[in-house]
Amino acid sequence: MLNADPYHPRPTLLSPHHIASAVDQLNPQAASPSEVWRLLTEQFTVDLDAVAAVLPRSEPEPHWLQIRR
């Protein structure tokens, strides 16, 4: 996103429907959900809350505590 040219306008996606369509088109190009996020924000100006609602949540794996003996 830092390499985006500020003088080159990017399409704006605000609707969850349009964001979902863009994500479907970008999925074959991306190897992971974080790559989809990067491609989406590089190619479009997006509502980040709408993107977060569309993309699946990536929950961290729980680290179980060792049992004290």
Secondary structure as GFF3:
##gff-version 3
##sequence-region A 1 69
A	DSSP	beta_strand	12	13	.	.	.	ID=ss1
A	DSSP	alpha_helix	16	26	.	.	.	ID=ss2
A	DSSP	three_ten_helix	27	29	.	.	.	ID=ss3
A	DSSP	alpha_helix	33	43	.	.	.	ID=ss4
A	DSSP	beta_strand	45	46	.	.	.	ID=ss5
A	DSSP	alpha_helix	48	54	.	.	.	ID=ss6
###
